[in-house]
């Protein structure tokens, strides 16, 4: 019977030592979880569409201009034509008298000059010209951006998947925690 007790006690010690070794493999000396490395099987980028603002500018022909005061650039064509027409009319009305013809010519020249040069002498004129004008506005474009990575890795013979903010490379660090004999990660 002593042999049986010794054998049972030895078996219990052996199992206890194995469990202790497995537990210490995953914990530091204070019993807290520790980190270990796992092999990455795949890392797939995850995308989403986002609206991105951008300035779009176009060149248009704008309107500009200024004002100027017109000086003595008067025309005499209207006075000449008005004088001739007034002389003919004065001659007809005055029955060929020289005074009526002269008065008709003077009045015709004045009226012709005013009609021809109306708005020119001493007037302010608007001069229009066009110049390029840049007009800008905001447009939105859709852009596909990477928001993270779906990482599949293998640790202790089991596969796990999690989302990560960056590509981990060939291996990923995992936190190992649990009680002796039961690894939890």
C-alpha positions in Angstrom: 0.0 0.0 0.0 2.9 2.3 0.6 4.0 1.7 -3.0 0.6 2.8 -4.2 0.7 6.0 -2.2 4.2 6.8 -3.4 3.1 6.2 -7.0 0.0 8.4 -6.7 2.0 11.1 -5.0 4.7 10.9 -7.6 2.1 11.1 -10.4 0.4 14.1 -8.7 3.8 15.9 -8.4 4.6 15.2 -12.1 1.3 16.5 -13.3 1.5 19.5 -11.0 5.0 20.3 -12.3 3.8 20.1 -15.9 0.9 22.4 -15.2 3.2 24.8 -13.4 5.5 24.8 -16.4 2.7 25.5 -18.7 1.4 28.3 -16.5 4.8 29.9 -16.1 5.2 29.8 -19.9 2.3 32.3 -20.1 2.9 34.4 -17.0 5.6 36.4 -15.4 6.7 35.8 -11.8 3.9 37.9 -10.4 1.2 35.8 -12.1 0.3 38.6 -14.6 -0.2 38.0 -18.3 2.7 38.5 -20.7 3.2 38.9 -24.4 4.3 36.4 -26.9 4.6 36.3 -30.7 2.2 34.6 -33.1 2.7 33.8 -36.8 0.6 36.0 -39.2 -1.2 34.0 -41.8 -2.8 36.9 -43.7 -3.3 40.7 -43.4 -6.1 42.1 -45.6 -6.5 45.9 -45.9 -10.0 47.2 -45.0 -11.2 50.2 -47.0 -13.9 52.8 -46.8 -15.0 55.6 -49.0 -14.6 59.1 -47.6 -15.4 62.6 -49.0 -12.4 64.7 -49.6 -12.7 68.5 -50.2 -10.6 70.1 -53.0 -10.4 73.6 -54.4 -11.3 73.9 -58.1 -10.5 77.2 -59.8 -11.4 78.4 -63.3 -10.3 81.5 -65.3 -13.2 83.6 -66.5 -13.3 86.8 -68.5 -14.4 89.4 -66.0 -15.7 92.8 -66.7 -13.8 95.9 -65.7 -13.5 99.3 -67.0 -13.2 102.9 -66.1 -14.5 106.3 -66.9 -12.9 109.1 -68.9 -13.9 112.6 -69.8 -14.1 113.2 -73.5 -12.3 116.3 -74.6 -12.5 118.2 -77.9 -12.9 115.3 -80.2 -15.8 116.9 -82.0 -17.0 116.0 -85.5 -17.8 118.7 -88.0 -19.7 116.5 -90.5 -23.1 117.1 -88.8 -22.6 120.8 -88.9 -21.7 120.8 -92.6 -24.7 118.6 -93.6 -27.0 120.5 -91.3 -25.8 123.9 -92.7 -26.4 122.7 -96.3 -29.8 121.3 -95.4 -30.8 124.4 -93.5 -29.7 126.7 -96.3 -31.8 124.8 -98.8 -34.9 124.9 -96.5 -34.3 128.7 -95.8 -34.0 129.4 -99.5 -37.3 127.6 -100.2 -39.2 129.2 -97.3 -37.7 132.7 -97.9 -38.5 132.7 -101.7 -34.8 132.8 -102.6 -33.9 135.7 -100.3 -30.3 135.7 -99.2 -31.1 136.5 -95.5 -33.5 133.5 -95.2 -31.0 131.2 -96.8 -28.2 132.4 -94.5 -30.4 132.1 -91.4 -31.5 128.6 -92.5 -27.9 127.6 -93.0 -26.8 128.8 -89.6 -29.7 127.1 -87.8 -29.2 123.9 -89.8 -25.5 123.9 -88.9 -26.2 124.3 -85.2 -28.9 121.6 -85.2 -26.7 119.2 -87.3 -23.7 119.8 -84.9 -25.8 119.1 -81.8 -27.3 115.9 -83.3 -23.9 114.6 -84.4 -21.9 115.5 -81.3 -24.5 115.0 -78.6 -22.9 113.5 -75.5 -19.4 114.0 -76.7 -18.1 117.3 -75.6 -17.2 117.3 -71.9 -19.2 114.2 -71.2 -18.1 111.3 -69.1 -17.9 108.0 -71.0 -17.6 104.5 -69.6 -15.0 102.4 -71.2 -15.4 98.7 -70.7 -12.7 96.1 -71.0 -12.3 92.5 -69.9 -9.6 91.0 -67.7 -9.2 87.4 -66.5 -10.8 86.6 -63.1 -10.1 83.5 -61.2 -13.2 82.0 -59.5 -12.7 79.1 -57.0 -15.1 76.8 -55.3 -14.9 73.7 -53.2 -15.8 70.3 -54.8 -15.9 67.0 -53.0 -14.5 63.8 -54.4 -14.8 60.3 -53.1 -11.6 58.6 -52.1 -11.0 55.1 -51.0 -8.8 54.9 -47.9 -7.4 52.1 -45.8 -9.0 52.2 -42.4 -7.3 49.1 -40.9 -6.2 45.5 -41.5 -8.0 42.2 -40.9 -5.2 40.1 -39.5 -5.4 36.3 -39.2 -2.7 34.7 -37.1 -1.9 31.3 -35.5 -1.0 30.8 -31.9 -0.8 27.5 -30.0 -2.2 25.7 -33.0 -5.4 27.9 -33.1 -6.3 30.5 -35.7 -7.5 34.0 -34.6 -8.6 37.1 -36.5 -8.7 40.7 -35.3 -8.8 44.1 -36.8 -5.6 46.2 -36.4 -4.8 49.8 -37.3 -1.7 48.8 -39.2 -0.1 45.9 -41.1 1.8 43.9 -38.4 4.2 42.2 -40.9 5.1 38.4 -40.6 4.3 38.1 -36.9 2.1 39.8 -34.3 2.5 40.3 -30.6 -0.3 38.7 -28.5 -1.1 39.0 -24.8 -1.2 35.7 -23.0 -3.2 35.3 -19.8 -5.0 32.6 -17.9 -4.8 30.1 -15.0 -2.3 27.3 -14.8 -3.2 24.6 -17.3 -5.6 26.8 -19.2 -4.0 29.2 -21.6 -6.2 32.2 -22.5 -5.3 34.6 -25.2 
